[in-house]
Amino acid sequence: MTDSAIAREYPTVPIYGIPFSKMDMQGTVAYLTRAIEERKPHRVITGNPEMIMIGLQDPGFYRALVSADLVVPDGTGVVWTAQRVKQPVAERVAGFDLLHELLRVGDRRGWGVYLLGASQEIVDAAHAKLAEAYPGIRFVGVRNGYFTDEDDAGVVAAIREAQPDLLFVARSMGRQEPWLAKHGADLGVPVMMGVGGSFDVIAGKVKRAPALFRKLRLEWFYRLVREPWRFRRMLVLPRYALKVVKDGDNVLKTR
């Protein structure tokens, strides 16, 4: 049985073998709340077309995607793909919004949270903002994301000792998902999730796209206008769309 064929407690659509959840935000939060209550480790990926394209070229990254306990449809391109193959997801579940929804629940329940990633200045600023917004959360650890493979054992040990309910990791895409896949079992955290640049947004260094752009599925365009240096990276989106159109029903086949 492949990782993507593992029986899951929720409906999925297999986009290139990656099991994207069909749950809406409310269902996703309820599912992860149960995971925390049961102390059942879950590695969560906020999936998008760029991740899919990287995974199709990088076997190690692909394994990190298909072996995750939950892959939510973060990118609008994923939502579009699911609609195209007639297996629609309930809605886009953006990682930034999921982070805040989980913190809202945790605020009422006194959950412990560990923030790992970004520069020390950014993670400290994000911590301050989140502590103010969610006073019921116990922030049990805050650490920057600038560490090497040689530091991994110490970082993992510190997280295990802190015993968080939620671990948010904000590193580059190529680092955070493989790192969590490699160390997830040792970390033993009920919900561990890569959140990319979310700490930068929370800290106020980067502005998130306005609600209208998000509603129109143009968040990528807003980011491109504000950060034109991302042009080459954004080229993956039309390449992905063309691949989906070309592959047709093969999109649903395992890689």
C-alpha positions as CSV (number, residue, x, y, z in Angstrom):
1,M,0.0,0.0,0.0
2,T,1.4,3.4,-1.0
3,D,1.4,6.3,1.4
4,S,-1.3,8.0,-0.7
5,A,-3.5,4.9,-0.4
6,I,-3.5,4.9,3.4
7,A,-7.0,4.9,4.8
8,R,-8.0,8.3,6.1
9,E,-10.9,9.4,8.3
10,Y,-11.9,12.1,5.9
11,P,-12.6,12.3,2.1
12,T,-9.7,13.2,-0.2
13,V,-9.0,13.8,-3.9
14,P,-5.7,12.3,-5.1
15,I,-4.0,15.0,-7.2
16,Y,-1.0,13.3,-8.7
17,G,-1.2,10.9,-5.9
18,I,-1.2,13.5,-3.2
19,P,-4.3,13.1,-0.9
20,F,-5.8,16.5,-0.7
21,S,-8.5,16.8,2.0
22,K,-12.0,17.7,0.8
23,M,-13.0,19.0,4.3
24,D,-13.9,22.7,4.7
25,M,-12.2,24.9,7.3
26,Q,-14.7,24.0,10.1
27,G,-14.3,20.3,9.5
28,T,-10.5,20.6,9.3
29,V,-10.3,22.5,12.7
30,A,-12.7,19.9,14.3
31,Y,-10.5,17.1,13.0
32,L,-7.3,18.6,14.3
33,T,-8.9,19.5,17.6
34,R,-9.7,15.8,18.1
35,A,-6.1,14.9,17.2
36,I,-4.9,17.3,20.0
37,E,-7.4,15.9,22.5
38,E,-6.3,12.4,21.7
39,R,-2.6,13.4,21.7
40,K,-2.4,11.8,18.3
41,P,0.5,13.2,16.2
42,H,-0.5,14.8,12.9
43,R,1.7,16.3,10.3
44,V,-0.2,18.9,8.3
45,I,0.8,20.3,4.9
46,T,-0.8,23.3,3.3
47,G,-0.5,22.2,-0.3
48,N,-0.3,24.3,-3.4
49,P,0.7,23.9,-7.1
50,E,4.3,24.9,-6.5
51,M,4.6,22.0,-4.0
52,I,3.0,19.6,-6.4
53,M,5.4,20.6,-9.2
54,I,8.4,20.3,-6.9
55,G,7.2,16.9,-5.7
56,L,6.9,15.6,-9.2
57,Q,10.6,16.4,-9.8
58,D,11.9,15.6,-6.3
59,P,11.2,12.0,-5.0
60,G,12.1,13.0,-1.4
61,F,9.8,16.0,-1.4
62,Y,7.1,13.9,-2.9
63,R,7.3,11.3,-0.1
64,A,7.0,14.1,2.4
65,L,3.8,15.2,0.7
66,V,2.1,11.8,0.3
67,S,3.0,10.6,3.7
68,A,1.5,13.6,5.6
69,D,-1.4,12.9,7.9
70,L,-3.4,15.8,6.4
71,V,-2.8,17.9,3.2
72,V,-5.2,20.8,3.0
73,P,-5.9,22.7,-0.3
74,D,-4.1,26.0,0.4
75,G,-3.5,27.0,-3.2
76,T,-6.4,28.2,-5.4
77,G,-4.8,26.1,-8.2
78,V,-5.5,23.0,-6.1
79,V,-9.2,24.0,-5.7
80,W,-9.4,24.6,-9.5
81,T,-7.8,21.2,-10.2
82,A,-10.2,19.4,-7.9
83,Q,-13.2,21.1,-9.7
84,R,-11.7,20.2,-13.1
85,V,-11.5,16.5,-12.3
86,K,-15.0,16.6,-10.8
87,Q,-13.9,15.8,-7.3
88,P,-14.3,19.3,-5.8
89,V,-13.0,20.2,-2.3
90,A,-15.4,22.0,0.0
91,E,-13.3,25.2,-0.1
92,R,-9.8,26.6,0.0
93,V,-8.2,26.0,3.4
94,A,-5.5,28.6,3.6
95,G,-2.7,27.8,6.0
96,F,-2.6,31.3,7.4
97,D,-6.3,31.2,8.2
98,L,-6.0,27.6,9.6
99,L,-3.2,28.8,11.9
100,H,-5.5,31.5,13.4
101,E,-8.5,29.2,13.6
102,L,-6.5,26.7,15.6
103,L,-5.2,29.4,17.9
104,R,-8.8,30.6,18.5
105,V,-9.8,27.2,19.7
106,G,-6.5,26.8,21.6
107,D,-7.1,30.2,23.3
108,R,-10.2,28.8,24.9
109,R,-8.6,25.5,25.8
110,G,-5.2,26.6,27.0
111,W,-3.2,24.8,24.4
112,G,0.6,25.0,24.3
113,V,2.2,26.4,21.1
114,Y,5.7,26.3,19.9
115,L,6.9,28.8,17.2
116,L,9.8,27.7,15.1
117,G,11.2,29.6,12.1
118,A,12.1,32.9,10.5
119,S,14.7,35.2,12.0
120,Q,14.8,35.7,15.7
121,E,13.5,39.3,15.2
122,I,10.5,38.1,13.2
123,V,9.6,35.2,15.3
124,D,9.8,37.3,18.5
125,A,7.6,40.0,16.9
126,A,5.1,37.3,15.7
127,H,5.1,35.8,19.2
128,A,4.3,39.2,20.8
129,K,1.4,39.8,18.4
130,L,-0.1,36.3,18.9
131,A,0.3,36.5,22.7
132,E,-1.7,39.7,22.7
133,A,-4.4,38.3,20.4
134,Y,-4.7,35.0,22.1
135,P,-4.0,35.4,25.8
136,G,-5.2,31.9,26.6
137,I,-2.5,30.3,24.6
138,R,0.6,29.0,26.4
139,F,3.6,29.8,24.2
140,V,6.0,27.0,25.4
141,G,8.8,27.8,23.0
142,V,10.0,30.3,20.4
143,R,13.1,29.7,18.2
144,N,14.4,31.0,14.9
145,G,14.7,28.8,11.9
146,Y,18.4,29.3,11.3
147,F,19.8,26.0,12.3
148,T,21.7,23.3,10.5
149,D,21.4,19.5,10.3
150,E,23.9,19.3,13.1
151,D,21.5,21.3,15.3
152,D,18.5,19.1,14.6
153,A,18.9,16.8,17.6
154,G,19.0,19.7,20.0
155,V,16.0,21.4,18.3
156,V,13.9,18.2,18.4
157,A,14.8,17.6,22.1
158,A,13.8,21.2,23.1
159,I,10.4,20.8,21.4
160,R,9.8,17.4,22.9
161,E,10.6,18.8,26.4
162,A,8.2,21.7,25.8
163,Q,5.4,19.3,24.9
164,P,3.4,21.7,22.8
165,D,-0.1,20.9,21.4
166,L,0.7,22.8,18.2
167,L,4.0,23.3,16.4
168,F,4.2,25.9,13.7
169,V,7.3,25.8,11.5
170,A,8.1,28.8,9.3
171,R,11.0,27.9,7.1
172,S,11.5,27.8,3.4
173,M,9.3,25.3,1.5
174,G,12.3,23.1,0.7
175,R,13.3,22.9,4.3
176,Q,10.1,22.8,6.4
177,E,8.2,19.9,4.8
178,P,11.2,17.5,4.6
179,W,12.3,18.5,8.1
180,L,8.9,17.8,9.6
181,A,8.7,14.5,7.6
182,K,12.1,13.4,8.9
183,H,11.6,14.4,12.6
184,G,7.8,14.2,13.0
185,A,7.8,10.8,14.7
186,D,10.4,12.0,17.2
187,L,8.7,15.3,17.9
188,G,5.4,13.6,18.9
189,V,3.4,16.8,18.6
190,P,-0.3,16.4,18.1
191,V,-0.5,19.0,15.3
192,M,2.7,20.1,13.5
193,M,2.3,22.3,10.5
194,G,4.6,24.2,8.1
195,V,3.4,27.8,7.7
196,G,5.9,29.3,5.3
197,G,6.0,33.1,5.5
198,S,3.1,33.4,8.0
199,F,5.4,34.8,10.8
200,D,6.4,37.6,8.5
201,V,2.8,38.6,7.9
202,I,1.9,38.3,11.6
203,A,4.9,40.3,12.6
204,G,3.9,43.0,10.1
205,K,6.9,42.7,7.8
206,V,4.8,41.5,4.9
207,K,1.3,42.6,4.1
208,R,-1.2,39.9,3.2
209,A,-3.4,40.3,0.1
210,P,-6.7,42.1,0.8
211,A,-9.8,40.0,1.2
212,L,-11.1,41.0,-2.3
213,F,-8.0,39.6,-4.0
214,R,-8.3,36.4,-1.9
215,K,-12.0,36.0,-2.8
216,L,-11.2,36.4,-6.5
217,R,-8.3,33.9,-6.2
218,L,-5.8,36.6,-7.2
219,E,-3.6,36.5,-4.1
220,W,-0.7,35.4,-6.2
221,F,-1.2,38.5,-8.5
222,Y,-1.2,40.8,-5.4
223,R,2.1,39.2,-4.2
224,L,3.6,39.5,-7.6
225,V,2.8,43.3,-7.8
226,R,4.3,43.9,-4.4
227,E,7.2,41.6,-4.9
228,P,8.1,41.6,-8.6
229,W,11.3,39.6,-7.8
230,R,9.0,36.6,-7.4
231,F,8.3,36.6,-11.2
232,R,10.4,33.6,-12.0
233,R,9.0,31.6,-9.1
234,M,5.4,32.5,-10.2
235,L,6.0,30.9,-13.6
236,V,5.3,27.6,-12.0
237,L,1.6,28.5,-11.9
238,P,0.9,28.6,-15.7
239,R,3.2,25.6,-16.1
240,Y,1.1,23.7,-13.6
241,A,-2.2,24.8,-15.2
242,L,-1.0,23.6,-18.6
243,K,0.1,20.3,-17.2
244,V,-3.3,19.7,-15.6
245,V,-5.1,20.5,-18.8
246,K,-2.8,18.2,-20.8
247,D,-3.0,15.3,-18.3
248,G,-6.7,15.3,-18.0
249,D,-7.9,12.3,-15.9
250,N,-4.3,11.2,-15.4
251,V,-4.2,13.9,-12.7
252,L,-6.0,11.4,-10.5
253,K,-3.4,8.7,-11.0
254,T,-0.6,8.0,-8.5
255,R,2.8,9.3,-9.7
